[in-house]
Amino acid sequence: MGDRGGGCCPPMDLFRSEAMQLVQLIIPMESAHLTVSYLGDLGLIQFKDLNSDKSPFQRTYAAQIKRCGEMARKLRFFKEQMLKAGFSPSAKSLGETDNGFDDLEVKLGELEAELVEMNANGDKLQRGYTELLEYKLVLQKAGEFFTSAQRSATAQQREMESQQMGDETLETPLLREQETATDLSKQVKLGFITGLVPREKSMAFERILFRATRGNVFLKQVPAEEPITDPVSGEKMEKNVFVVFYSGERAKNKILKICEAFGANRYPFAEDLGKQALMITEVSGRISELKTTIDAGLLQRDNLLRTIGDQFEQWNLKVKKEKSIYHTLNMLSLDVTKKCLVAEGWSPVFATKQIQEALQRAAFDSNSQVGAIFQVLHTRESPPTYFRTNKFTSAFQEIVDAYGVAKYQEANPGVYTIVTFPFLFAVMFGDWGHGICLLLATLYFIVREKKLSSQKLGDITEMTFGGRYVIMMMSLFSIYTGLVYNEFFSVPFELFGRSAYACRDLSCRDATTVGLIKVRDTYPFGVDPAWHGSRSELPFLNSLKMKMSILLGVAQMNLGIILSYFNAIFFRNSLNVWFQFIPQMIFLNSLFGYLSFLIIVKWSTGSQADLYHILIYMFLSPTDELGENQLFPGQKITQQVLLLLALVSVPWMLLPKPFLLKRQHENRHQGQSYAPLESTDETLLSVANHDSHGHDHEEFEFSEVFVHQLIHTIEFVLGAVSNTASYLRLWALSLAHSELSVVFYEKVLLLAWGYNNIIILIVGIIVFTFATVGVLLIMETLSAFLHALRLHWVEFQNKFYEGDGYKFYPFSFALLDDEDD
């Protein structure tokens, strides 16, 4: 949730959106770029695309946008290289003279070429370095194998000489594992190939070699002790050093192909021990030289990247601004003389003077001989909706906008949401202990908001941080309702005085209400502690919360209907006043307003009347005597009048309005009446005419208008019942939250305390803490939030809020995304 306007927003009129105007700007070509730049700094005009019929490549500044895209690509490349090097771009760029767009383009190109060359040289050196490391490992491991084989051959030769069996070659012991005896007359010279193969492929490598040569090879593998960096991929992997002995060129060619297929790196190897030692010495020397060269290259590369990092944010912002300026210029129409650009856009009325000052300043700074022309256009097009919000109100406005953006100048629910949303949440979440925990978590975000706002946060953390002030209000109201409920982690406290009730004797200790007597004055604030626990919570607290839910629901629905009246008055729609607002108020309050009145009377008088019986038989038997259910004199006749009004209000909503709309339509087209369009029901006329603007000669479809009104009437009548019942979720969730708190407190914390064992107590405290945080402070918070959201979107806003507008998105540099384009 963005905080548009920051904390220094001018005084707000959140009830209705800002007055908007469609303006036209005629800008000379020589000052166009600077003018748009100044307007972007101002951020108070939303440009219309006057070239929507053209593709992006046909527009005037397509080449400049392509250049900006290329510069943005280079900056992304720089950022990737800096992140790979282990450091981030500097948040504060070092001050230097501001480069022009062309100079910056040249500089970025030079830096990219230099960095690419450094990377290429570094990659080449690094590959040579890793190849030499592999080569050294092959020389060591294969050398050990040949040394051991030579010793074995020498011992064999001496033994055979002693037995006078003739001379044998050095290769014979190598094949003795497979052939115990070799015919000297058939002895051949064996070749060998050495290298490394990935260990995960070594078994398959051995099998393929055996099958391809039909077993006419000898393979020896030795695992390397540590992972080795592969010269080709640059990744560390475990490898085996191998030596393959073969006979014949055909076998050699097969082995070479298999090595390539398995990614095995081959290295030359000398059979002579003296040459092996010389090669190891030479390779070690070259490794040392390459290491020095690579370190020097990395140091030079890091210095270059740090130099880039010092100016990265400044360059990145400049490129983004330039790209957004040229995107905006492409939305402007080129005058036939090609000497000026014509722009159209929406702006708040209060911004007129600021825009004119920006135009004058741009003309002066660009040395333009002709200034830009500013004029207001008259249009019937619906303007965008713009509310000036700050960091506190923006989150509440986002809650409303998620349902739908307000129509231009429509009554904004966001004003009331600031209070009603956290209050309804608190009704369900009421516990001042949990509220304090929620408040402390929120204060962490509020105290550190400057630091956190400049950091990249996760999705959930970002959402929580954006709604920090909503959560703060929710926690404050939760503390208040928790004090009213007298619940602190489900435990009641005598905060405002002692309980007014006491047990008459010990026998009432486990009873519900029997035996309790009032011995003191009424508890001064909230629920008396004696009404908690097993004694009488269900009959009293449940009744209190249930009836309070109905009172709050009826009050909020009445507020919604009253706001529909304000909309009708503002838009000069007298039909909605007489045939929507008045009958809806009568219907709702004849039934559920009367029920709310009965609840208050019952609380005030302490009567034992059954309200359900009263309401049901108000419909079934309105003429019957009330008996013990009578709460005030004249109740019977009052109920009969209210029932009659409720029945009359239904056809009052349904019938007159379509006929009056038809008559207005006929009078307007017959020239008998010149009532303005605004005095009619715009929605119904748009349905009848199939066009939001209306046409003078279209036929008025009375049947469609009547069906539309019938749907609205049925929706309101049924909705009045279902919406009132829906507010009972306040009671249900409050009960669930309270009961879960009791379960965790009694079945975890008190149970652990009763064992008189420190280990069990510590475990119990840990389980209680995690259960409280995980279930009550996270899951229950989310649940109550979603239910409060539903009550506002459905039960409250559907009484008056259309939400079919569109947001005001000004051209503003302050709204440029942090993400790379």
C-alpha positions in Angstrom: 0.0 0.0 0.0 1.6 3.2 -1.1 1.7 6.3 0.9 0.9 8.9 -1.7 1.7 12.4 -0.5 3.8 11.4 2.4 3.2 12.9 5.8 3.1 16.5 4.5 -0.1 16.3 2.6 -2.3 19.4 2.4 -5.6 19.5 4.2 -7.7 16.7 2.8 -11.3 16.4 1.6 -11.7 12.7 1.8 -15.5 12.7 1.7 -15.5 13.7 -2.0 -12.8 13.4 -4.5 -10.9 16.5 -5.7 -12.6 18.7 -8.4 -10.9 17.8 -11.7 -10.6 19.6 -15.0 -9.6 18.6 -18.5 -6.8 20.8 -19.6 -5.0 21.4 -22.9 -1.4 22.4 -23.2 0.2 23.7 -26.4 4.0 23.4 -25.9 6.7 24.7 -28.3 9.0 21.9 -29.5 12.2 23.6 -28.1 10.8 23.5 -24.6 8.7 20.3 -24.7 11.3 18.1 -23.0 11.9 20.5 -20.1 8.2 21.2 -19.7 7.3 17.6 -19.4 10.2 17.2 -16.9 8.9 20.0 -14.7 5.4 18.6 -14.9 6.8 15.2 -13.8 8.4 16.8 -10.8 5.1 18.4 -10.0 3.1 15.2 -10.4 -0.4 16.7 -10.8 -1.5 16.0 -14.4 -2.6 12.8 -16.0 -1.9 12.9 -19.7 -4.3 11.4 -22.3 -2.8 9.4 -25.1 -3.6 11.4 -28.3 -1.7 8.9 -30.5 -3.6 5.7 -29.5 -4.1 4.8 -33.1 -0.3 4.6 -33.6 2.0 1.7 -32.8 5.0 2.3 -30.5 7.3 2.3 -33.4 5.4 4.9 -35.3 5.6 7.5 -32.6 7.8 10.5 -32.7 10.2 9.6 -30.0 10.5 5.9 -30.6 14.3 6.2 -31.2 14.9 8.0 -27.9 12.9 5.4 -26.0 15.0 2.7 -27.6 18.1 4.5 -26.5 16.8 4.7 -23.0 16.0 1.0 -23.0 19.5 0.2 -24.1 20.9 2.4 -21.3 18.6 0.7 -18.8 20.0 -2.7 -20.0 23.5 -1.5 -19.3 22.6 -0.3 -15.9 21.0 -3.7 -15.1 24.2 -5.4 -16.3 26.2 -3.2 -13.9 23.9 -4.0 -11.0 24.1 -7.8 -11.7 27.9 -7.5 -11.8 28.0 -5.6 -8.5 25.8 -8.1 -6.8 28.0 -10.9 -8.0 31.0 -9.1 -6.6 29.3 -9.0 -3.2 28.3 -5.3 -2.8 25.3 -3.2 -3.6 25.0 0.2 -5.3 25.6 3.1 -3.0 22.3 4.5 -1.6 23.7 8.1 -1.7 25.4 9.0 -5.0 28.5 11.1 -4.8 27.9 14.6 -5.9 29.2 15.4 -9.4 28.3 17.6 -12.3 25.1 16.5 -14.0 25.9 14.7 -17.3 23.7 15.4 -20.3 21.7 12.5 -21.8 24.1 12.1 -24.7 27.2 12.2 -22.4 25.7 9.7 -20.1 24.9 7.4 -23.0 28.5 7.5 -24.2 29.9 7.0 -20.7 27.7 4.0 -20.0 28.8 2.5 -23.3 32.5 3.0 -22.5 32.1 1.5 -19.0 30.2 -1.5 -20.4 32.9 -2.2 -23.0 35.6 -1.9 -20.3 33.7 -4.2 -17.9 32.9 -6.8 -20.6 36.6 -6.9 -21.6 37.6 -7.3 -18.0 35.1 -10.1 -17.6 36.2 -11.9 -20.8 39.9 -11.7 -19.7 39.0 -12.8 -16.2 36.9 -15.7 -17.4 39.7 -16.8 -19.8 42.3 -16.6 -17.0 40.0 -18.4 -14.5 39.3 -21.2 -17.0 43.0 -21.6 -17.6 43.6 -21.6 -13.8 41.0 -24.3 -13.1 42.3 -26.4 -16.0 45.8 -26.2 -14.5 44.5 -27.2 -11.1 42.8 -30.2 -12.7 45.9 -31.0 -14.6 48.0 -30.9 -11.5 45.5 -33.3 -9.8 45.7 -35.7 -12.7 49.5 -35.6 -12.6 49.5 -36.4 -8.9 46.8 -39.1 -8.9 47.8 -40.8 -12.1 51.5 -40.5 -11.1 50.8 -42.4 -7.9 49.1 -45.1 -9.9 52.0 -45.5 -12.4 54.5 -45.4 -9.5 52.7 -48.2 -7.7 52.3 -50.2 -11.0 56.1 -49.8 -11.7 57.0 -51.1 -8.2 54.7 -54.0 -8.7 56.2 -54.7 -12.1 59.8 -54.6 -10.8 58.9 -57.1 -8.0 57.2 -59.3 -10.6 60.2 -59.1 -12.9 62.7 -60.1 -10.2 60.5 -63.0 -9.2 60.2 -64.2 -12.8 63.9 -63.8 -13.4 64.5 -66.0 -10.4 62.3 -68.6 -12.0 64.0 -68.1 -15.4 60.8 -67.3 -17.1 62.3 -64.7 -19.3 61.9 -60.9 -19.4 58.5 -59.2 -19.2 57.5 -55.7 -20.1 56.3 -53.1 -17.5 52.8 -53.2 -18.8 52.2 -56.8 -17.8 51.2 -56.2 -14.1 48.6 -53.8 -15.2 46.6 -56.5 -16.9 47.3 -59.2 -14.4 44.0 -58.6 -12.7 42.3 -59.8 -15.8 44.8 -62.1 -17.4 47.0 -64.2 -15.1 49.2 -65.3 -18.0 50.3 -63.5 -21.1 51.8 -65.0 -24.2 55.0 -63.0 -24.8 54.8 -63.7 -28.5 51.4 -61.9 -28.7 52.3 -59.0 -26.4 51.3 -55.5 -27.7 52.1 -51.9 -26.8 49.1 -50.3 -24.8 48.0 -46.7 -25.0 46.3 -44.8 -22.2 44.2 -41.7 -21.7 44.0 -39.7 -18.5 41.5 -37.1 -17.2 38.7 -36.3 -14.9 35.0 -37.3 -15.0 32.2 -36.1 -12.8 31.7 -38.6 -10.0 27.9 -38.8 -10.5 28.6 -40.0 -14.1 31.5 -42.3 -13.3 29.5 -45.6 -13.1 27.8 -44.9 -16.4 31.1 -43.8 -17.9 32.6 -47.2 -16.9 29.7 -49.2 -18.2 29.7 -47.4 -21.6 33.4 -47.8 -22.0 33.1 -51.6 -21.3 30.2 -52.1 -23.8 31.7 -49.9 -26.5 35.0 -51.7 -26.5 33.6 -55.1 -25.6 35.7 -55.2 -22.5 39.0 -54.6 -24.2 40.0 -51.7 -21.9 41.3 -51.4 -18.4 39.9 -48.5 -16.4 41.3 -47.2 -13.1 39.5 -44.4 -11.2 40.6 -42.5 -8.1 38.2 -40.0 -6.4 39.4 -36.5 -5.7 39.3 -35.6 -2.0 37.7 -32.2 -2.4 35.2 -30.7 -4.9 36.8 -29.2 -8.0 35.7 -26.2 -10.0 34.8 -27.3 -13.5 36.6 -25.2 -16.2 33.6 -25.2 -18.5 30.6 -24.6 -16.2 32.5 -22.8 -13.4 30.6 -24.8 -10.8 32.2 -26.9 -8.0 31.6 -30.6 -8.4 33.0 -33.9 -7.2 35.2 -35.7 -9.8 37.2 -38.9 -10.3 40.7 -39.0 -11.9 40.7 -41.9 -14.4 43.2 -43.7 -16.5 42.0 -45.8 -19.4 44.3 -48.3 -21.1 43.4 -49.5 -24.6 44.8 -51.2 -27.6 44.5 -49.9 -31.1 43.4 -46.6 -32.8 39.8 -47.8 -33.2 39.4 -48.2 -29.4 41.1 -44.9 -28.8 38.6 -43.0 -31.1 35.7 -44.6 -29.2 37.1 -43.7 -25.9 37.6 -40.0 -27.0 34.0 -39.8 -28.1 32.7 -41.2 -24.9 34.8 -38.7 -22.9 33.3 -35.8 -24.8 29.8 -37.2 -24.3 30.3 -37.5 -20.5 32.0 -34.1 -20.1 35.3 -35.7 -19.1 38.3 -33.4 -19.3 41.4 -35.1 -20.8 45.0 -34.1 -20.0 48.3 -35.3 -21.5 50.4 -37.5 -19.2 54.0 -38.8 -19.6 54.8 -42.4 -18.5 58.3 -41.5 -17.5 58.6 -40.6 -13.8 61.2 -37.9 -14.4 59.0 -36.1 -16.9 56.0 -36.4 -14.5 57.9 -34.6 -11.8 59.1 -31.9 -14.2 55.5 -31.4 -15.4 54.2 -31.0 -11.9 56.8 -28.4 -11.1 56.0 -26.5 -14.3 52.3 -26.6 -13.7 52.6 -25.4 -10.1 54.6 -22.4 -11.3 52.1 -21.5 -13.9 49.3 -21.8 -11.3 51.1 -19.4 -9.0 51.5 -16.9 -11.8 47.9 -17.1 -12.9 46.7 -16.7 -9.4 48.6 -13.4 -9.0 47.3 -12.2 -12.4 43.7 -13.1 -11.5 43.8 -11.4 -8.2 45.2 -8.2 -9.8 42.4 -8.3 -12.4 39.7 -8.8 -9.8 41.0 -5.9 -7.8 40.9 -3.7 -10.9 37.4 -4.9 -11.7 36.1 -4.3 -8.1 37.5 -0.7 -8.3 35.7 -0.1 -11.5 32.4 -1.5 -10.1 32.7 0.6 -7.0 33.2 3.7 -9.1 30.0 2.7 -11.0 28.2 2.0 -7.7 28.9 5.5 -6.4 26.9 7.0 -9.3 24.6 4.1 -10.1 21.4 5.4 -8.3 21.9 8.8 -9.9 22.3 7.4 -13.4 19.5 4.9 -12.9 17.0 7.6 -11.8 18.1 9.8 -14.7 17.5 7.1 -17.3 14.1 6.2 -15.8 13.1 9.9 -15.8 14.2 10.3 -19.4 12.4 7.2 -20.5 9.2 8.3 -18.8 9.5 11.8 -20.3 9.8 10.4 -23.8 6.9 8.0 -23.2 4.8 11.0 -22.2 6.0 13.0 -25.2 4.9 10.1 -27.4 1.3 10.6 -26.0 1.3 14.2 -27.3 0.0 15.2 -30.6 2.3 16.9 -33.1 0.9 20.1 -34.5 0.4 20.4 -38.3 3.2 23.0 -38.4 5.5 20.6 -36.5 6.6 23.4 -34.3 4.6 22.6 -31.2 3.1 19.6 -29.3 -0.5 19.5 -28.1 -1.2 17.7 -24.8 -4.5 16.9 -23.1 -4.9 15.6 -19.6 -6.7 15.7 -16.3 -5.5 17.8 -13.3 -7.0 18.8 -10.0 -8.5 22.3 -10.1 -6.3 23.4 -7.1 -3.2 22.6 -9.2 -4.0 25.2 -12.0 -1.6 27.8 -10.6 1.2 25.3 -10.0 1.0 23.9 -13.5 1.0 27.4 -15.0 4.1 28.3 -13.0 5.8 25.1 -14.1 5.1 26.0 -17.8 6.5 29.5 -17.3 9.6 28.2 -15.6 10.2 25.7 -18.4 9.9 28.3 -21.1 12.3 30.6 -19.3 14.9 27.9 -18.6 14.8 26.6 -22.2 15.2 30.1 -23.6 12.0 29.6 -25.6 10.7 32.7 -27.4 7.1 31.5 -27.0 5.6 30.2 -23.8 3.3 27.2 -23.5 -0.4 27.8 -23.6 -2.7 26.5 -20.8 -6.4 26.3 -21.3 -9.3 24.4 -19.7 -11.5 22.2 -22.0 -15.2 21.5 -21.4 -16.2 17.9 -21.7 -18.9 15.4 -20.7 -16.3 12.7 -20.2 -16.2 11.3 -16.6 -13.0 12.6 -14.8 -10.7 10.3 -12.8 -11.0 10.1 -9.0 -8.3 11.7 -6.9 -8.2 11.7 -3.1 -5.3 13.4 -1.4 -4.1 11.0 1.2 -1.2 10.8 3.6 0.7 7.8 5.2 -2.1 7.4 7.7 -5.2 7.6 5.5 -3.7 5.9 2.4 -4.1 2.4 3.8 -7.7 2.9 4.6 -8.3 4.3 1.2 -6.7 1.2 -0.4 -9.2 -1.0 1.5 -12.0 0.9 -0.2 -10.3 1.0 -3.6 -9.7 -2.8 -3.5 -13.5 -3.1 -3.8 -13.8 -0.4 -6.5 -12.6 3.1 -7.1 -15.2 5.7 -6.3 -17.0 7.4 -9.1 -16.0 11.0 -9.6 -17.4 13.1 -6.6 -19.1 10.1 -5.2 -19.3 9.8 -1.4 -16.2 8.1 -0.2 -16.5 5.3 2.4 -12.9 5.7 3.3 -13.7 8.6 5.7 -15.9 6.3 7.8 -13.7 3.2 7.3 -11.0 4.9 9.3 -13.2 4.5 12.4 -15.7 1.7 11.6 -13.2 -0.8 10.2 -10.9 -1.1 13.2 -13.9 -0.8 15.5 -15.7 -3.8 13.9 -12.4 -5.7 14.0 -12.1 -5.0 17.7 -15.6 -6.2 18.4 -14.5 -9.6 17.2 -11.0 -9.4 18.6 -11.7 -7.7 21.9 -9.0 -8.6 24.5 -6.8 -5.9 25.9 -3.9 -8.3 26.4 -3.9 -9.4 22.8 -4.5 -5.8 21.7 -1.3 -4.6 23.6 0.7 -7.4 21.9 -0.6 -6.3 18.5 0.1 -2.6 19.3 3.7 -3.4 20.3 4.3 -5.2 17.0 2.9 -2.3 15.1 4.9 0.3 17.0 8.0 -1.5 15.8 7.1 -0.7 12.2 6.0 2.8 12.9 9.1 3.7 14.9 11.4 2.3 12.2 9.2 3.3 9.2 11.9 5.6 7.7 14.5 2.9 7.6 12.0 0.1 6.5 10.5 2.2 3.8 13.8 2.3 2.0 14.4 -1.4 2.2 13.2 -4.4 0.2 10.8 -6.3 2.3 9.1 -9.7 1.7 5.6 -9.8 0.3 3.9 -10.4 3.7 6.2 -8.0 5.6 5.6 -5.3 2.9 1.8 -5.7 3.2 2.0 -5.5 7.0 4.3 -2.5 6.8 2.0 -0.7 4.4 -1.0 -1.3 6.7 0.8 -0.4 9.9 -1.5 2.5 10.8 -4.6 0.3 10.1 -3.2 -2.3 12.5 -2.4 0.4 15.0 -6.0 1.5 15.0 -7.2 -2.1 15.2 -5.0 -2.7 18.2 -6.1 0.5 20.0 -9.8 -0.3 19.5 -9.1 -3.9 20.6 -7.7 -2.6 23.8 -10.8 -0.5 24.3 -13.3 -3.4 23.6 -11.1 -5.7 25.7 -11.6 -3.4 28.6 -15.3 -3.4 27.9 -15.4 -7.2 27.8 -12.9 -7.2 30.8 -10.7 -9.8 29.2 -6.9 -10.0 29.5 -5.8 -13.2 27.8 -9.3 -14.4 28.8 -8.7 -13.5 32.5 -11.0 -10.8 34.0 -9.5 -8.2 36.3 -11.0 -5.7 38.8 -9.4 -2.8 37.1 -12.0 -0.1 37.8 -13.2 -1.3 41.2 -14.4 -4.4 43.0 -17.2 -6.6 41.6 -20.7 -5.7 42.5 -21.6 -9.3 43.2 -20.6 -11.8 45.9 -21.6 -15.3 46.9 -24.3 -15.6 49.6 -22.6 -18.7 50.9 -20.1 -21.4 49.8 -22.7 -23.4 48.0 -22.9 -20.9 45.2 -19.3 -21.2 44.2 -19.9 -23.7 41.5 -23.4 -22.5 40.5 -24.3 -20.2 37.6 -26.3 -17.3 38.9 -28.0 -18.9 41.9 -26.6 -17.6 45.1 -25.0 -14.4 43.6 -26.2 -11.3 45.3 -25.5 -7.6 44.6 -23.5 -6.2 47.5 -22.0 -3.1 46.0 -22.6 -0.4 43.4 -22.6 -1.4 39.7 -19.2 -2.0 38.2 -18.2 1.4 36.8 -16.9 0.4 33.3 -17.3 -2.7 31.2 -18.4 -6.2 32.2 -18.4 -7.1 35.9 -15.7 -9.7 36.6 -18.2 -11.9 38.3 -20.0 -12.5 35.0 -16.9 -14.3 33.6 -15.9 -17.9 33.8 -18.2 -20.8 34.5 -20.7 -18.8 36.5 -22.8 -17.0 34.0 -20.8 -16.1 30.9 -23.1 -17.9 28.4 -26.4 -16.3 29.4 -25.1 -12.8 29.8 -22.0 -12.1 27.7 -23.3 -14.0 24.7 -26.6 -12.1 24.9 -24.7 -8.8 25.3 -22.4 -9.5 22.3 -25.2 -10.8 20.1 -27.5 -7.8 20.7 -24.6 -5.4 20.3 -23.8 -7.0 16.9 -27.4 -6.2 15.8 -27.2 -2.6 17.0 -23.9 -2.0 15.3 -25.1 -3.6 12.1 -28.3 -1.6 11.9 -26.4 1.6 12.7 -23.9 1.0 9.9 -26.5 0.1 7.4 -28.4 3.2 8.2 -25.2 5.2 7.7 -24.9 3.6 4.2 -28.5 4.6 3.3 -27.9 8.2 4.6 -24.8 8.4 2.3 -26.9 7.3 -0.6 -29.1 10.4 0.2 -26.0 12.6 0.1 -25.0 11.2 -3.3 -28.5 11.8 -4.6 -28.5 15.4 -3.4 -25.1 16.0 -4.7 -25.9 14.6 -8.2 -29.3 16.4 -8.1 -31.1 13.1 -8.5 -34.5 13.8 -6.8 -35.9 10.5 -7.9 -33.4 8.6 -5.8 -34.2 10.8 -2.8 -38.0 10.1 -3.0 -38.0 6.5 -4.3 -34.8 5.1 -2.9 -33.6 6.8 0.2 -37.0 7.4 1.9 -38.5 3.9 1.4 -35.3 2.2 2.2 -35.0 4.0 5.5 -38.6 3.2 6.3 -38.3 -0.5 5.5 -35.0 -1.0 7.3 -36.0 0.9 10.5 -39.6 -0.4 10.6 -38.2 -3.9 11.1 -34.6 -3.9 12.3 -34.5 -0.3 13.6 -37.5 -1.2 15.8 -35.6 -4.4 16.9 -32.7 -2.2 17.9 -35.0 0.1 19.8 -36.5 -2.9 21.7 -33.0 -4.1 22.6 -32.2 -0.7 24.2 -35.5 -0.6 26.0 -35.0 -4.0 27.4 -31.5 -3.2 28.6 -32.8 0.0 30.2 -35.8 -1.5 32.0 -34.4 -4.9 32.8 -37.5 -6.5 31.3 -37.6 -10.3 30.7 -39.5 -9.9 27.4 -38.7 -12.3 24.6 -37.6 -10.2 21.7 -37.6 -13.1 19.2 -41.2 -13.8 20.1 -42.1 -10.1 19.7 -40.5 -9.8 16.2 -41.9 -13.1 14.8 -45.5 -12.5 16.0 -45.3 -8.9 14.8 -45.6 -10.6 11.3 -47.7 -13.7 12.1 -50.2 -12.2 14.6 -50.0 -8.4 14.6 -53.4 -8.1 16.4 -52.7 -10.4 19.3 -52.1 -9.1 22.8 -48.4 -8.9 23.8 -48.9 -9.9 27.5 -45.6 -10.2 29.4 -43.7 -9.2 26.2 -45.0 -5.6 26.3 -42.1 -3.2 26.9 -43.8 0.2 26.6 -47.4 1.6 26.4 -48.8 1.7 22.8 -46.4 -1.0 21.6 -49.1 -3.0 19.8 -50.4 -0.1 17.7 -46.8 1.0 17.1 -45.9 -2.4 15.7 -48.9 -2.4 13.4 -48.0 1.0 12.0 -44.4 -0.1 11.4 -45.5 -3.3 9.7 -47.8 -1.3 7.5 -45.0 1.1 6.6 -42.6 -1.8 5.8 -45.2 -3.3 3.5 -45.9 0.0 1.8 -42.3 0.8 1.3 -41.7 -2.2 -1.0 -44.1 -1.0 -3.9 -42.9 2.5 -3.1 -39.4 1.5 -4.1 -40.6 -0.6 -7.1 -43.4 1.1 -9.0 -43.2 5.0 -9.3 -39.6 5.4 -10.4 -39.8 3.5 -13.8 -43.0 5.4 -14.7 -41.5 8.8 -13.8 -38.3 8.0 -15.8 -40.5 7.2 -18.8 -42.4 10.4 -18.5 -39.2 12.5 -18.1 -37.8 10.8 -21.2 -41.0 11.5 -23.2 -41.2 15.1 -22.1 -37.6 15.7 -22.9 -37.9 14.4 -26.5 -41.2 16.1 -27.1 -39.8 19.5 -26.1 -42.2 19.8 -23.2 -39.6 19.7 -20.6 -35.9 20.7 -20.5 -34.9 18.9 -17.3 -31.1 18.4 -17.2 -29.7 14.9 -17.7 -28.3 14.9 -14.2 -31.8 15.0 -12.7 -32.5 11.5 -13.9 -31.2 8.2 -12.8 -28.1 7.9 -14.8 -27.7 4.2 -14.3 -31.2 3.3 -15.4 -31.1 5.6 -18.4 -27.8 4.1 -19.5 -29.5 0.6 -19.3 -32.5 1.9 -21.2 -30.5 3.7 -23.9 -27.6 1.2 -24.1 -25.2 4.1 -24.1 -23.7 5.9 -21.2 -23.9 9.2 -23.0 -27.4 8.9 -24.3 -28.8 9.7 -27.7 -31.7 12.0 -28.4 -33.6 9.6 -30.7 -33.1 6.3 -28.9 -36.2 4.4 -27.8 -36.8 4.2 -24.0 -37.0 0.5 -23.1 -39.5 0.6 -20.2 -39.4 -3.2 -19.6 -35.7 -3.2 -19.1 -35.9 -0.2 -16.7 -38.7 -1.9 -14.8 -36.8 -5.2 -14.5 -33.7 -3.3 -13.4 -35.7 -1.6 -10.6 -37.4 -4.9 -9.6 -33.9 -6.4 -9.2 -32.8 -3.5 -7.0 -35.9 -3.7 -4.9 -35.7 -7.5 -4.3 -32.0 -7.1 -3.6 -32.5 -4.5 -1.0 -35.5 -6.3 0.7 -33.7 -9.6 1.0 -30.4 -7.9 1.7 -31.8 -6.0 4.6 -32.6 -9.4 6.3 -29.4 -11.2 5.2 -27.2 -8.3 6.0 -28.5 -7.9 9.5 -28.0 -11.6 10.1 -24.5 -11.3 8.6 -23.5 -8.8 11.4 -24.0 -11.7 13.8 -20.5 -12.8 12.7 -19.3 -10.1 15.1 -20.8 -12.1 18.0 -19.7 -15.5 16.6 -16.0 -14.5 16.1 -15.9 -12.7 19.5 -17.2 -15.8 21.2 -14.7 -18.0 19.3 -11.8 -15.7 20.2 -12.8 -15.6 23.9 -13.3 -19.4 24.1 -9.9 -20.1 22.4 -8.2 -17.8 24.9 -9.9 -19.7 27.7 -8.8 -23.1 26.3 -5.2 -22.0 26.0 -5.1 -20.4 29.4 -6.9 -23.2 31.3 -5.8 -26.3 29.4 -2.2 -25.3 28.8 -0.9 -22.7 31.2 -2.9 -23.6 34.3 -2.6 -27.3 33.7 1.2 -27.0 33.5 1.2 -24.8 36.6 -0.7 -27.5 38.5 2.1 -30.1 38.1 4.5 -28.2 40.3 7.3 -29.2 38.0 9.6 -26.5 36.6 10.3 -28.4 33.3 6.6 -29.0 32.7 5.9 -25.3 33.5 8.5 -24.1 31.1 7.1 -26.4 28.4 3.6 -25.1 29.2 4.7 -21.5 28.9 6.4 -22.1 25.6 3.3 -23.9 24.2 1.0 -21.2 25.5 3.2 -18.5 23.9 3.3 -20.2 20.5 -0.4 -21.0 20.6 -1.3 -17.4 21.5 1.0 -15.9 18.9 0.2 -18.4 16.1 -3.5 -18.8 16.6 -4.8 -15.7 18.5 -2.4 -13.0 17.3 -1.9 -14.2 13.7 -4.7 -16.5 12.5 -7.5 -14.8 14.5 -6.2 -11.3 13.5 -6.4 -12.4 9.8 -9.8 -13.9 10.3 -11.3 -10.9 12.1 -9.7 -8.6 9.4 -11.3 -10.5 6.6 -14.7 -10.5 8.2 -14.5 -6.8 8.9 -13.5 -6.4 5.3 -16.6 -8.3 4.1 -18.9 -6.3 6.4 -17.7 -3.1 4.8 -17.6 -4.2 1.2 -21.0 -6.1 1.2 -23.2 -5.0 4.1 -22.1 -1.3 4.2 -20.9 -0.2 0.8 -23.6 -1.8 -1.3 -26.2 0.6 0.2 -24.7 3.6 -1.6 -21.3 2.9 -3.2 -21.1 2.2 -6.9 -17.3 2.1 -7.2 -17.2 2.2 -11.0 -14.8 5.1 -11.3 -11.1 5.0 -12.3 -8.1 6.3 -10.4 -6.1 9.4 -11.1 -2.6 8.3 -12.2 -0.6 11.5 -12.7 2.7 11.6 -14.5 5.0 11.8 -11.6 8.7 11.0 -11.1 7.9 10.2 -7.4 5.7 7.2 -8.6 8.5 5.7 -10.7 8.8 2.0 -9.8 11.9 0.8 -8.0 11.9 -2.3 -10.2 13.9 -2.3 -13.3 11.9 -1.8 -16.5 
